[in-house]
Amino acid sequence: MNDLDEFFESVEADQEAHQDNLRDYALHLLSTSTMKDDDEGLTDEIIETDPTPHRWREIFERLQLNQLRAIDLPNWSQTEFTKSYKKHGINL
């Protein structure tokens, strides 16, 4: 009986870890998407709810369709790059 309890506890832990991984990846995709400034409550939905597998698919499809292209990312000048390094304690 003890082995069965341990099995179900490990399954529940795996499910929680899987949900956490989905959340982390969705938030990463959101941070690199065109929706990062106006996500229409998507951040709250990802963090505060447990979406169904169907809803996860909708979220990931939406985020993947709205990813920034490399050309859309900010192009830092050398001065901005150096300032950023100094701000974070890295001396060149």
N, C-alpha and C positions, 0 to 999 in steps of 0.2 A: 504494500500500500504506500509506503514511503517513497519508493521509486516512481510511482505514478504521480504523486504530488510534486516531486522534483521535476518530472518531465513537463507537467503543465506550467509550473513556475518558469521553467526555462523557455517554453513557447511564448508565454506572456512577455517575458523580458525581450525576446527576439522581436516580437511585434512592436513593442515600444521603441526599440532601437531602430527598427525599420521606419516607423513614423517619424522619428527624429531625423533620420537621414533624408527622408523625403522633404521634410520642412527645411532643413539646411540647404539642400540643393535648390528648392524652389525659391528661397530667399536669395541665394546666390544669383540665380537667373534673373530675379526681379531687380537686383542691384546693377545688372549689366543690360537692362532692357530700356526701351524708350518709355516704359511705364513707371520708371523709378520715382519720378516727381509727382505723378498723379496716378496712383494705382487703384483708385476707386474702391478702397477697402480690402484689397486683396491681401495686403500684409497682415491685417487683423484676422482675416479668414484663415490664412496659413498658420498663424501663431496660436490663435485662440480656439480653433475648432478641430475636429477630426474628420476631414473630408472623406467621402466614400471613394473607392477606387475609380469610379466613373468621374467623380469631380476632380480627382487628382489628374486624370488624363486631360480634362478640359483645361485645368490650370497650366499644366506643362505645355500643352499645345499652344495656348495663348502666349505664354512667356517665350517659347521658342520662336514664334512668329514675330515677336516684337524685340528681338535681340538687336543691339547696336552692332553696326558693322565697324570694322577697324577704322574706316575712314570717318566714322561719326564720333569716335573717341577724341577727347581733347588732345591737342598736340602741344606739349609743353616746350617752352623755350629753354635754353640751357640755364638761364637765370632762375626760372621757376623751379626747374629740376634741382638745382643746387640749394635753393631756399627750402624745398621740401626735405631734402636730406638733412640739412642743418636743423630744421624744426624737429626732426625725429632723432636727433643726437648722432647723426652719422657725418663725420668730417671727411671731406674729399682731399 
